[in-house]
């Protein structure tokens, strides 16, 4: 397994209440697995990006935080499976190409007062998978499994019983 990573992040304080955070990641993995029943070679490339706007203020005795942003993830995998002959690659069994693209946007408001913290938010999510078995000549097109946009709400409450013990509930 050989993996190379590169990434970075940036935070910018706009003023005393607003800031932004952005990050980017790229990795590539070359993977060889001489398993008992087969011999697999896999190359995977992943790209991810995230950015969010943060707001923080104090209103009376309440600590108010709001976060909104989005994230995008992409993967391409080429998977080649062969027969395993004494730990060596032998006859080709299959070659696959897999592409995954997913994104979501989100927003969340959190209010903390003393021992109580309440948060509410939601996200809009989407994922698409495109797959093709390259060793199947009858498969002319990629198989697409695009999912519709899915809205997911989230609500949570936390109550600190002591410095090290809290009660937490979530509905999502």
C-alpha positions as CSV (number, residue, x, y, z in Angstrom):
1,X,0.0,0.0,0.0
2,X,1.6,3.3,-1.1
3,X,-0.3,6.5,-0.4
4,X,0.6,10.1,-1.1
5,X,-1.3,12.9,0.6
6,X,-1.3,16.6,0.0
7,X,-3.6,19.2,1.5
8,X,-4.0,22.5,3.1
9,X,-6.3,24.7,5.0
10,X,-6.8,28.4,5.5
11,X,-8.6,30.3,8.3
12,X,-9.5,34.0,7.9
13,X,-10.8,36.2,10.6
14,X,-13.1,38.7,8.8
15,X,-14.0,40.7,12.0
16,X,-14.6,39.9,15.7
17,X,-17.7,37.8,14.8
18,X,-17.2,36.3,11.4
19,X,-14.5,34.0,10.1
20,X,-14.0,31.5,7.3
21,X,-12.3,28.1,7.1
22,X,-11.4,26.3,3.9
23,X,-9.5,23.2,3.2
24,X,-8.4,21.0,0.3
25,X,-7.1,17.4,0.2
26,X,-5.7,15.3,-2.6
27,X,-4.5,11.7,-2.2
28,X,-3.5,8.8,-4.3
29,X,-3.2,5.2,-3.3
30,X,-1.6,2.3,-5.2
31,X,-2.7,-0.9,-3.5
32,X,-1.6,-4.5,-4.2
33,X,-3.1,-7.3,-2.2
34,X,-2.0,-10.9,-3.0
35,X,-5.0,-12.4,-1.1
36,X,-5.6,-16.2,-0.9
37,X,-8.4,-16.3,-3.5
38,X,-7.3,-13.5,-5.8
39,X,-4.6,-10.9,-6.5
40,X,-5.8,-7.3,-6.5
41,X,-4.2,-4.2,-7.9
42,X,-6.0,-0.9,-7.1
43,X,-5.3,2.7,-7.9
44,X,-7.5,5.3,-6.1
45,X,-7.5,9.0,-6.4
46,X,-9.5,11.2,-3.9
47,X,-10.1,14.9,-3.9
48,X,-12.0,16.8,-1.2
49,X,-12.8,20.4,-0.6
50,X,-14.6,22.1,2.3
51,X,-15.4,25.7,3.1
52,X,-17.6,27.2,5.8
53,X,-18.5,30.6,7.2
54,X,-18.6,30.9,11.0
55,X,-20.4,33.5,13.1
56,X,-19.8,33.8,16.9
57,X,-21.3,36.3,19.3
58,X,-22.6,36.6,22.9
59,X,-26.2,37.7,23.4
60,X,-27.0,38.3,27.0
61,X,-25.6,35.2,28.7
62,X,-25.9,33.0,25.6
63,X,-23.0,31.9,23.5
64,X,-24.3,31.8,19.9
65,X,-22.5,30.1,17.1
66,X,-23.7,29.7,13.5
67,X,-21.8,27.7,10.9
68,X,-22.8,27.3,7.2
69,X,-20.9,25.9,4.3
70,X,-20.3,23.0,1.9
71,X,-18.2,20.0,1.1
72,X,-17.3,18.2,-2.1
73,X,-15.7,14.8,-2.4
74,X,-14.6,12.9,-5.5
75,X,-13.1,9.4,-6.0
76,X,-11.8,7.5,-8.9
77,X,-10.8,3.8,-8.4
78,X,-9.4,1.4,-11.0
79,X,-9.7,-2.1,-9.6
80,X,-8.0,-5.1,-11.3
81,X,-8.5,-8.6,-9.9
82,X,-6.5,-11.6,-11.1
83,X,-6.2,-15.2,-10.0
84,X,-3.6,-15.8,-7.4
85,X,-1.0,-18.4,-8.3
86,X,1.4,-19.0,-5.4
87,X,1.3,-15.3,-4.4
88,X,1.8,-14.1,-8.0
89,X,-0.6,-12.4,-10.4
90,X,-2.1,-14.8,-12.9
91,X,-5.2,-14.8,-15.1
92,X,-7.3,-11.6,-15.3
93,X,-10.7,-12.0,-13.6
94,X,-12.0,-8.5,-13.9
95,X,-11.2,-4.8,-14.4
96,X,-13.5,-2.1,-13.0
97,X,-13.7,1.7,-13.1
98,X,-15.5,3.4,-10.3
99,X,-16.3,7.1,-9.9
100,X,-17.9,8.6,-6.9
101,X,-19.0,12.2,-6.6
102,X,-20.7,13.5,-3.5
103,X,-21.4,16.9,-2.1
104,X,-23.4,18.5,0.7
105,X,-24.2,22.0,2.0
106,X,-25.0,22.6,5.6
107,X,-26.0,25.1,8.2
108,X,-26.2,24.8,12.0
109,X,-27.0,27.2,14.8
110,X,-25.8,26.4,18.4
111,X,-26.7,28.3,21.5
112,X,-25.0,27.6,24.9
113,X,-26.3,29.0,28.2
114,X,-24.6,27.7,31.3
115,X,-24.8,23.9,31.4
116,X,-27.3,23.7,28.5
117,X,-26.3,23.6,24.8
118,X,-28.9,23.3,22.0
119,X,-28.1,23.0,18.3
120,X,-30.3,22.8,15.3
121,X,-29.3,22.5,11.6
122,X,-29.6,20.6,8.4
123,X,-27.9,19.6,5.3
124,X,-28.7,19.0,1.7
125,X,-26.8,15.9,0.4
126,X,-26.2,14.3,-3.0
127,X,-24.1,11.3,-4.1
128,X,-23.6,9.8,-7.5
129,X,-21.8,6.5,-8.4
130,X,-20.7,5.6,-11.9
131,X,-19.4,2.1,-12.4
132,X,-18.2,0.1,-15.4
133,X,-16.8,-3.4,-15.6
134,X,-14.2,-3.0,-18.3
135,X,-13.8,-6.8,-18.8
136,X,-17.5,-7.2,-19.8
137,X,-17.8,-6.4,-23.5
138,X,-21.6,-6.3,-23.3
139,X,-21.5,-3.4,-20.8
140,X,-21.4,-0.4,-23.2
141,X,-22.4,2.3,-20.7
142,X,-21.5,3.1,-17.2
143,X,-24.0,2.1,-14.6
144,X,-25.1,5.4,-12.9
145,X,-26.7,5.5,-9.4
146,X,-27.3,9.2,-9.0
147,X,-29.2,9.8,-5.8
148,X,-31.7,12.6,-5.5
149,X,-30.9,15.6,-3.2
150,X,-31.7,14.6,0.3
151,X,-32.5,17.1,3.0
152,X,-31.5,15.9,6.5
153,X,-32.5,17.9,9.6
154,X,-30.6,17.6,12.9
155,X,-31.4,18.7,16.4
156,X,-29.4,18.0,19.6
157,X,-29.4,19.0,23.2
158,X,-26.6,18.6,25.8
159,X,-26.7,19.1,29.5
160,X,-23.5,19.1,31.6
161,X,-24.1,17.2,34.9
162,X,-20.5,17.9,35.9
163,X,-17.2,18.8,34.3
164,X,-16.7,15.2,33.0
165,X,-20.3,13.9,32.7
166,X,-23.0,15.1,30.3
167,X,-26.4,14.0,29.0
168,X,-26.7,14.2,25.2
169,X,-29.6,13.6,22.9
170,X,-29.9,13.9,19.2
171,X,-32.6,13.5,16.5
172,X,-31.4,13.5,12.9
